Amino acid sequence: MRAIIFITLVLFGAGYGELRHTSIQSGKLDGAWLPVKEEFGGKTVPPSTFEGQTLVISDSTYTFTAESVDKGVVKYGDGKMDIYGKEGVNTGKHFAAIYKFENDQLAICYNLKGDGYPGAFDTLGKPLYFLCVFKKEVSK
């Protein structure tokens, strides 16, 4: 009986660790972000397509507004990001992404399949990779 409990705990712990490489770092990316460049599967998305979209990060939650509103939990750290959809079209989905913040821009490269983090900020030849570069919205 103890062996079964021990094995269950080890397997659960290993699986849990595999899913959560990131940690919550509240505040670092907080704010409203506007896309300035998008790329999907190696192709540049025309700016008119993402005009009016907004990403708002507040502590460990996000709201992405486009044609519809998508809300969920975001965990990030060490250049990696895990996004868990809770409301909207991505409810129940997990996306693995990498991010970098430099020159006042936030770049996020998403693996929409969710089976691993992208290796680079490049979508060429990767039909389920989406790259978005954001600039922080200036307070009015």
C-alpha positions as CSV (number, residue, x, y, z in Angstrom):
1,M,0.0,0.0,0.0
2,R,2.8,2.4,0.9
3,A,4.5,1.6,-2.4
4,I,1.4,2.5,-4.4
5,I,1.0,5.8,-2.5
6,F,4.7,6.6,-3.0
7,I,4.6,5.8,-6.7
8,T,1.4,7.9,-7.2
9,L,3.0,10.8,-5.4
10,V,6.2,10.6,-7.5
11,L,4.3,10.3,-10.8
12,F,2.0,13.2,-9.8
13,G,4.9,15.3,-8.7
14,A,6.8,14.6,-11.9
15,G,3.8,15.5,-14.1
16,Y,3.1,18.6,-12.1
17,G,6.6,19.8,-12.4
18,E,6.6,19.2,-16.2
19,L,3.5,21.4,-16.7
20,R,4.7,24.3,-14.6
21,H,8.1,25.5,-15.5
22,T,7.1,29.0,-14.9
23,S,6.3,31.0,-11.8
24,I,4.1,33.9,-11.1
25,Q,6.0,37.2,-11.1
26,S,3.3,39.7,-10.5
27,G,3.8,43.3,-11.6
28,K,6.7,42.9,-14.0
29,L,4.5,42.9,-17.2
30,D,1.4,44.5,-15.7
31,G,-0.5,46.9,-17.9
32,A,-2.3,47.3,-21.2
33,W,-0.3,46.2,-24.3
34,L,-1.1,47.0,-27.9
35,P,0.2,44.8,-30.8
36,V,2.5,46.5,-33.2
37,K,3.6,43.4,-35.2
38,E,2.1,39.9,-35.6
39,E,3.4,36.9,-37.4
40,F,1.7,33.5,-37.9
41,G,3.3,30.5,-39.4
42,G,6.1,32.6,-41.0
43,K,3.7,35.1,-42.5
44,T,3.3,38.7,-41.4
45,V,-0.2,39.6,-40.4
46,P,-1.4,42.9,-41.8
47,P,-1.7,45.7,-39.2
48,S,-5.4,46.3,-40.1
49,T,-6.1,42.7,-38.8
50,F,-4.9,43.4,-35.3
51,E,-5.9,47.0,-35.0
52,G,-8.0,47.5,-31.8
53,Q,-6.6,44.4,-30.1
54,T,-5.4,44.7,-26.5
55,L,-3.7,42.5,-24.0
56,V,-4.0,43.4,-20.3
57,I,-1.9,41.7,-17.8
58,S,-2.7,42.2,-14.1
59,D,-0.7,40.0,-11.6
60,S,-1.4,36.5,-12.7
61,T,-4.4,37.2,-15.0
62,Y,-4.7,38.3,-18.5
63,T,-7.5,39.6,-20.7
64,F,-7.0,39.6,-24.5
65,T,-9.6,41.6,-26.5
66,A,-9.9,41.0,-30.2
67,E,-13.0,39.9,-32.1
68,S,-14.0,38.5,-28.7
69,V,-12.7,38.6,-25.1
70,D,-10.4,35.9,-23.8
71,K,-9.5,35.7,-20.1
72,G,-7.3,33.4,-18.1
73,V,-4.3,32.9,-16.0
74,V,-0.7,33.7,-17.0
75,K,2.4,32.4,-15.3
76,Y,5.8,33.6,-16.4
77,G,9.4,33.7,-15.5
78,D,12.9,33.1,-16.9
79,G,11.6,33.9,-20.5
80,K,8.9,31.3,-20.4
81,M,5.2,31.8,-20.1
82,D,2.2,29.4,-19.5
83,I,-1.2,30.7,-20.5
84,Y,-4.4,28.9,-19.3
85,G,-7.7,30.0,-20.9
86,K,-10.5,30.3,-18.4
87,E,-13.2,32.3,-20.3
88,G,-13.8,32.8,-24.0
89,V,-12.8,30.9,-27.0
90,N,-9.7,29.4,-25.3
91,T,-11.5,28.1,-22.2
92,G,-9.7,24.9,-21.1
93,K,-6.7,25.4,-23.3
94,H,-3.0,25.7,-22.3
95,F,-0.5,27.6,-24.5
96,A,3.3,27.5,-24.0
97,A,5.1,30.6,-25.0
98,I,8.4,32.4,-24.7
99,Y,8.7,36.1,-24.0
100,K,11.2,38.9,-23.9
101,F,10.9,42.6,-22.8
102,E,13.4,44.9,-24.4
103,N,13.3,48.4,-25.9
104,D,9.9,49.1,-24.3
105,Q,8.4,46.2,-26.3
106,L,7.1,42.9,-25.1
107,A,7.5,40.0,-27.6
108,I,5.6,36.8,-27.1
109,C,6.0,33.7,-29.3
110,Y,3.2,31.2,-28.7
111,N,3.1,27.5,-29.5
112,L,-0.7,27.2,-30.1
113,K,-0.4,23.4,-29.9
114,G,0.7,23.8,-26.3
115,D,3.1,20.8,-26.4
116,G,6.3,22.7,-25.7
117,Y,7.9,26.1,-25.6
118,P,9.1,27.6,-28.8
119,G,12.9,27.5,-29.2
120,A,13.2,31.0,-30.7
121,F,11.1,34.0,-31.7
122,D,10.5,32.6,-35.1
123,T,7.4,31.2,-36.8
124,L,8.8,30.2,-40.2
125,G,7.8,26.6,-41.0
126,K,5.8,26.3,-37.8
127,P,2.1,26.7,-38.7
128,L,1.0,26.7,-35.1
129,Y,3.4,29.3,-33.9
130,F,2.2,32.9,-33.4
131,L,4.5,35.8,-32.6
132,C,3.2,39.1,-31.3
133,V,5.2,42.2,-30.4
134,F,3.4,44.6,-28.1
135,K,4.0,48.2,-27.0
136,K,2.7,49.3,-23.7
137,E,-0.3,51.6,-23.9
138,V,0.4,55.1,-22.9
139,S,-1.9,56.3,-20.0
140,K,-4.1,59.2,-21.1
